[in-house]
Amino acid sequence: MILDHDLHGLLRVRLIDPSPQARAAVERQLGTPGQPPVGEADLVVRFVDAVPRRGRLRLIGVEEMGFTDDSFVLLRRTAAGTALVTMPLDALGGSCEIECDRGIREVPLLIPLINLALVNKGVLPVHASAFTYRGEGIVAAGWRQSGKTETLLGFMAHGAVAVADEWCYITNDGSMYGIPEPVRLQDWHLEQLPQHRAAVGWPTRLRLGAWRAADGTGQAARRAADHGMPGARSLSRALRAAAPRRHVDMDPSALFGAEGWSGRGHLDRAFLLLSVDAPDVQVAPIHGEEVADRMVFAHQHHRLNVLGTGLAARFAFPQRHHAAIDNAEELERSLLRAAFADVPCFVVEHPYPIPIETTFRAIEEHCG
C-alpha cells in the first residue's frame, strides 16, 4: 500500500506499507491522503517487518537512539519489544527516506521534519494560528501557550474561517496554508465557549469534570502534605501527573464544521501574542522585523528535540552534515522578515488563562 499526503502542493509525504495505527496517526496530523501516488515524494516513510542492521547496534543514551555501521536510528518501545526508525537527517531537504519497524504506531518527529524540509524549499512555517475574518487573513503567532488557540477560538465564535491552529505555512506570495492537526480544547475553554460542548460530547465532558475534581483534590492533598499528613504527598504526586489530561483534542472540521475550516488563506495582518502578569489586554503596533526576529527563536525552541537528535546523529557519524538543520535559522529569519515586512503587525499582551472574548474584542479593534 502506498499513500501520498500532498500538503497543498508544497510538499509530498509518502507512506509505504504503513500499519493501520501508523496510518491513522499520520492522518490525524496531515489529513486523509489526496491524489493517487505520482512522481517523487519529498519525504518517504517505509514500513518494514524489521529495519536492516549492518553490524552492531551501538546505543546513544538508554533505549533512545543508536547507530549501526551505516545508519543512525531512533529506538521506540512497543508491545513486541524495541522498534527501530532510521533517521537520515543528512538527506533531509532532498530525497529523504525513513524506514520504520512495522510495530511503530506513529512517525517520530514528523511535523518538525516536514517544517525543516519546507524551510529549505523556501516555504515559511510559522508557529501560529491563522484564520480569515471578514475577508482579511490573520496570523496569531507566539511562544508555546501564548494564546494562539484561544485567539482562533475567539474569532471563530464571531464567524471566522480557520486556516491553521498550530502551524501556518506561508509562501512568498503571501498565501498561507494549514494542516488539519487536532485543536486542543482545555476544560476552561469550554467554560468560556459553551457552544463547543455539543461537539465535544457528554462522555468527554464528564471525564474533564472528573479530572477537574481530581485537581481540586490534588490541591487539598498538597496542603495536607505541607502539614505532614501521612500518604498525602504520594496522592499529590499521582494527581499532579494526571493534571495534563484536562483537555480534549478535536478534529478542526468536527469542531468548527466543514464551512468553518478551509486550510488556506492570504496573510494580511499579524499579531504577536504575549502572556503578561496583569489583568488587562493591550494591543499596540509593532515592527514586522521584531515579530520576525522573535519568532526565529520561538522556532528554534520548537526544534530542540530535532537539534538534540541531530547532535546524536553527528556523534554517530561526524562526517555527515545536516544542511537542512544547519541552515534553518538563517533561512527562517530571511523568510520571516520578508513575510511580515509589508503587513500591519501588532503585539498583544494578555493575562493567562486568556479571557477569550475580551481578547477577541481588543484584537478586532485593530483589524480591517
C-alpha positions in Angstrom: 0.0 0.0 0.0 1.3 3.4 -1.0 -0.3 6.6 0.3 0.6 10.2 -0.6 -0.2 13.2 1.6 0.1 16.3 -0.6 0.4 19.4 1.6 -1.2 22.0 -0.7 1.3 21.3 -3.4 4.1 22.5 -1.1 5.5 19.1 -0.1 4.6 15.4 -0.6 4.8 12.8 2.2 4.6 9.2 1.0 3.8 6.2 3.3 4.7 2.8 2.1 3.0 -0.2 3.7 2.0 1.6 6.9 0.3 -0.3 9.8 -3.3 0.8 10.5 -2.1 2.5 13.7 0.6 4.5 11.9 -1.6 5.4 9.0 -4.3 6.7 11.5 -1.7 8.7 13.4 -0.4 10.4 10.2 -3.9 11.1 9.1 -4.6 12.9 12.4 -1.7 15.1 11.7 -1.9 15.7 7.9 -5.4 14.7 7.0 -6.6 12.0 4.6 -4.4 11.1 1.6 -5.4 13.0 -1.5 -4.4 12.1 -5.1 -3.0 8.7 -6.0 0.8 8.4 -5.6 2.6 10.0 -8.6 6.1 11.4 -9.1 8.7 11.8 -6.4 7.9 12.5 -2.8 9.9 14.9 -0.6 9.7 12.6 2.4 9.2 8.8 2.2 8.3 6.7 5.2 8.7 3.0 4.5 7.4 0.4 7.0 9.2 -2.9 7.1 9.0 -6.1 9.2 12.5 -5.4 10.5 14.8 -2.4 9.8 18.0 -4.0 8.4 21.1 -3.8 10.7 24.6 -3.7 9.4 26.9 -4.6 12.3 26.2 -4.0 15.9 23.6 -1.6 17.2 25.6 0.9 19.3 23.4 2.8 21.8 23.3 6.5 22.5 21.6 7.0 25.8 19.4 4.3 27.3 16.9 2.9 24.7 16.7 6.3 23.0 19.0 6.3 19.9 21.7 4.3 18.4 23.7 3.6 15.2 24.8 0.6 13.1 27.6 0.6 10.6 25.7 2.8 8.2 22.5 4.1 9.8 21.5 6.4 12.7 18.3 5.1 14.4 15.7 6.1 16.9 14.6 3.4 19.4 11.0 3.1 20.4 9.4 0.7 22.9 6.5 -1.3 21.6 4.4 -4.3 22.8 6.7 -6.6 20.8 9.9 -5.1 22.1 12.3 -2.4 20.8 11.4 -1.0 17.3 13.9 0.9 15.1 13.4 4.0 13.0 16.2 5.1 10.6 16.7 8.9 10.7 18.8 10.1 7.7 19.0 13.7 8.7 21.7 14.4 6.2 19.3 13.6 3.4 16.5 15.9 4.7 15.7 18.7 2.2 16.4 16.4 -0.7 15.2 12.9 -1.4 14.8 11.6 2.2 13.5 8.1 3.1 12.9 6.9 6.6 12.5 3.2 7.5 10.3 2.1 10.4 9.8 -1.2 12.0 6.1 -2.1 11.5 5.4 -2.0 15.2 5.8 1.8 15.3 2.5 3.4 16.0 3.5 6.9 14.8 6.3 8.5 12.8 8.7 10.2 15.2 9.4 13.9 14.6 7.2 14.0 11.5 6.0 17.6 11.8 9.5 19.0 12.7 11.0 17.2 9.7 8.2 18.5 7.4 8.9 22.0 8.7 12.6 21.8 8.1 12.1 20.4 4.6 9.7 23.2 3.8 12.1 25.9 5.0 14.7 24.5 2.7 12.2 24.8 -0.2 11.6 28.5 0.6 8.2 28.0 2.4 7.9 29.5 5.9 6.4 27.5 8.7 5.1 29.8 11.5 4.1 28.7 14.9 0.8 30.3 14.8 -2.9 30.0 14.4 -4.4 31.6 11.3 -7.9 32.4 10.1 -9.8 34.6 7.7 -12.1 37.2 9.3 -14.3 39.5 7.2 -12.1 38.8 4.2 -8.8 39.5 5.9 -6.2 36.8 6.6 -4.8 37.0 10.1 -1.9 35.2 11.8 -1.6 35.0 15.6 1.9 33.9 16.4 3.9 33.3 19.6 5.7 31.0 22.0 4.1 27.9 23.4 0.9 28.6 25.4 0.9 32.2 24.3 -2.8 32.2 23.3 -2.8 31.2 19.7 -5.6 28.6 20.0 -7.6 30.9 22.2 -7.3 33.7 19.7 -8.5 31.3 16.9 -11.4 30.2 19.1 -12.4 33.8 19.8 -12.6 34.8 16.2 -14.3 31.5 15.2 -17.1 32.4 17.6 -17.6 35.5 15.5 -17.7 33.9 12.1 -14.1 33.5 11.1 -12.9 30.6 8.9 -10.0 28.6 10.2 -6.7 28.1 8.3 -4.4 26.7 11.0 -4.2 26.1 14.7 -0.6 25.1 15.4 1.5 25.6 12.2 0.8 28.0 9.4 2.7 27.7 6.1 3.3 31.0 4.2 4.6 31.2 0.6 6.5 34.1 -0.9 3.2 35.5 -2.5 1.6 35.7 1.0 -0.6 32.6 0.6 -1.0 30.8 3.8 -1.9 27.2 4.4 -2.7 24.9 7.4 -2.8 21.2 8.1 -5.8 19.7 10.0 -3.9 18.9 13.2 -6.3 18.4 16.2 -7.3 21.5 18.1 -6.6 21.1 21.8 -9.6 22.3 23.9 -8.8 22.8 27.6 -11.6 22.4 30.1 -11.6 26.1 30.8 -12.1 26.8 27.1 -15.5 25.1 27.3 -16.4 27.2 30.3 -15.9 30.3 28.2 -17.2 28.9 24.9 -20.2 26.6 25.8 -21.2 26.4 22.1 -18.5 23.8 21.7 -19.8 21.4 24.4 -22.1 19.6 22.0 -19.2 18.9 19.6 -17.1 17.5 22.5 -19.9 15.2 23.7 -21.1 14.4 27.2 -18.8 11.5 27.9 -15.7 13.6 27.4 -17.3 16.5 29.4 -17.8 14.0 32.2 -14.2 13.0 32.0 -13.0 16.6 32.0 -15.2 17.3 35.0 -13.8 14.3 36.9 -10.2 15.5 36.2 -11.1 19.0 37.4 -12.5 17.5 40.6 -9.3 15.4 40.9 -7.3 18.6 40.6 -9.2 20.1 43.4 -8.4 17.0 45.5 -4.8 17.4 44.5 -4.6 20.9 45.8 -6.1 19.7 49.1 -3.6 16.9 49.1 -0.7 19.3 48.6 -1.9 21.4 51.5 -2.2 18.3 53.6 1.3 17.2 52.6 2.7 20.6 53.6 1.3 19.8 57.1 2.9 16.3 57.2 -0.3 14.2 56.8 0.7 10.6 56.1 0.2 9.5 52.4 -0.8 13.0 51.3 2.5 13.5 49.4 2.1 10.3 47.3 -1.5 11.2 46.5 -0.5 14.8 45.5 2.2 13.4 43.1 -0.2 11.0 41.5 -2.9 13.7 40.9 -0.3 16.2 39.6 0.8 13.6 37.0 -2.9 13.4 35.9 -3.4 17.1 35.5 -2.4 17.3 31.8 -5.5 15.2 31.0 -7.8 18.1 31.4 -8.2 18.6 27.7 -9.6 17.0 24.5 -8.1 17.0 21.0 -10.7 17.8 18.3 -10.6 17.4 14.6 -11.0 21.0 13.3 -13.8 20.1 10.9 -15.7 18.4 13.7 -15.2 21.3 16.0 -15.8 24.2 13.5 -17.9 22.4 10.9 -17.0 21.9 7.2 -17.6 25.5 6.4 -15.6 26.7 9.3 -12.3 25.1 8.2 -10.6 25.9 4.9 -6.9 25.3 5.5 -5.9 28.2 3.2 -6.0 32.0 3.1 -3.8 35.0 2.5 -1.6 36.9 5.0 -2.9 40.4 5.5 -2.3 41.1 9.2 -0.2 39.6 12.1 -0.4 39.6 15.8 2.4 38.6 18.2 0.9 37.2 21.4 2.5 37.6 24.9 1.1 36.5 28.2 1.7 39.1 31.0 1.3 39.3 34.8 -1.5 41.8 34.5 -5.3 41.6 34.3 -5.9 43.7 31.2 -5.5 43.1 27.4 -3.4 45.6 25.5 -2.7 45.8 21.7 -0.1 48.0 20.1 1.6 48.3 16.7 5.0 46.6 16.4 7.5 46.5 13.5 7.3 43.4 11.4 11.1 42.8 11.8 10.7 42.5 15.5 8.0 39.9 15.1 10.2 38.0 12.7 13.3 38.2 14.9 11.4 36.9 18.0 9.8 34.1 16.1 13.2 32.9 14.9 14.0 31.9 18.5 10.5 30.5 19.2 11.0 28.2 16.2 14.5 27.2 17.5 12.9 26.3 20.8 10.4 24.1 18.9 13.3 22.3 17.2 15.1 21.4 20.4 14.1 17.8 20.0 15.3 17.7 16.4 18.5 19.6 17.3 19.3 17.1 20.1 18.6 14.2 17.7 20.9 15.8 15.1 23.7 16.2 17.6 23.4 12.5 18.5 23.5 11.7 14.7 26.6 13.7 14.3 28.1 11.9 17.3 27.4 8.6 15.4 28.6 9.9 12.0 30.7 13.1 12.5 31.5 13.3 8.7 27.8 13.6 7.8 26.4 17.2 7.5 22.9 18.2 8.2 22.4 21.1 5.9 18.6 21.3 6.5 19.1 21.7 10.2 22.3 23.9 10.0 20.8 26.4 7.5 17.4 26.6 9.1 17.9 29.6 11.4 19.2 32.0 8.7 16.7 30.8 6.1 13.9 31.2 8.6 15.0 34.7 9.6 15.0 35.8 6.0 11.6 34.2 5.2 10.1 35.7 8.4 11.3 39.2 7.7 10.1 39.0 4.1 6.6 37.7 5.2 6.0 40.4 7.8 7.7 43.3 6.1 4.7 44.7 4.3 1.8 43.7 6.6 0.4 45.6 9.6 1.8 43.9 12.8 0.7 44.3 16.4 1.8 42.9 19.8 -1.0 41.6 22.1 -0.4 41.4 25.8 -2.9 39.4 27.8 -3.3 37.6 31.1 -3.3 33.8 31.3 -5.6 31.9 31.3 -6.6 34.2 28.4 -10.1 35.8 28.5 -11.2 34.7 25.1 -14.0 37.2 24.3 -12.1 40.2 25.9 -9.0 39.4 23.8 -11.1 39.0 20.6 -12.6 42.4 21.1 -9.2 44.0 21.8 -7.7 42.5 18.7 -10.7 43.1 16.5 -10.3 46.9 17.0 -7.1 46.6 15.0 -8.5 44.6 12.2 -9.8 45.8 8.8 
